[in-house]
Amino acid sequence: MRLMINITFSMILFAWFDYHILCVFSATQIRKDAKSDLCNTHVFSPESNGRIPA
């Protein structure tokens, strides 16, 4: 019985760590990419003076 509990607990921990490594890292990458894209748009360039070209 104790072995079964240990195996189940290990499986739950593995799934939890795997989820956090894959999903949290991906979300961080998406936010980082979105921020860098936002800062590199023409709207924020000094030449545009805040105007959006037609």
C-alpha positions as CSV (number, residue, x, y, z in Angstrom):
1,M,0.0,0.0,0.0
2,R,2.8,2.4,0.9
3,L,4.6,1.7,-2.4
4,M,1.4,2.5,-4.3
5,I,1.1,5.8,-2.5
6,N,4.7,6.7,-3.2
7,I,4.3,5.8,-6.9
8,T,1.1,7.9,-7.2
9,F,2.7,10.8,-5.4
10,S,5.8,10.7,-7.7
11,M,3.6,10.6,-10.8
12,I,1.7,13.7,-9.6
13,L,4.9,15.6,-8.8
14,F,6.3,14.7,-12.2
15,A,3.2,15.9,-14.0
16,W,3.2,19.1,-11.9
17,F,6.8,19.9,-12.6
18,D,6.5,19.0,-16.3
19,Y,3.5,21.3,-16.6
20,H,5.3,24.2,-14.9
21,I,8.5,23.8,-16.9
22,L,6.7,23.6,-20.3
23,C,3.7,26.0,-19.8
24,V,5.2,28.7,-17.6
25,F,8.3,28.9,-19.8
26,S,6.2,29.2,-22.9
27,A,4.0,31.9,-21.3
28,T,7.1,33.8,-20.3
29,Q,8.5,33.6,-23.9
30,I,5.2,34.8,-25.3
31,R,5.1,37.8,-23.0
32,K,8.8,38.7,-23.7
33,D,8.2,38.4,-27.5
34,A,5.1,40.5,-27.3
35,K,6.9,43.2,-25.4
36,S,9.8,43.3,-27.8
37,D,7.4,43.5,-30.8
38,L,5.5,46.3,-29.1
39,C,8.7,48.3,-28.6
40,N,9.9,47.8,-32.1
41,T,6.8,49.0,-33.9
42,H,6.8,52.2,-35.9
43,V,4.3,53.9,-33.5
44,F,7.1,54.3,-30.9
45,S,9.8,55.4,-33.3
46,P,11.0,59.1,-33.0
47,E,10.3,59.7,-36.7
48,S,6.6,59.0,-36.4
49,N,5.9,61.5,-33.6
50,G,3.2,59.2,-32.3
51,R,1.2,59.2,-35.6
52,I,0.1,56.0,-37.2
53,P,0.7,56.0,-40.9
54,A,-2.3,55.5,-43.2
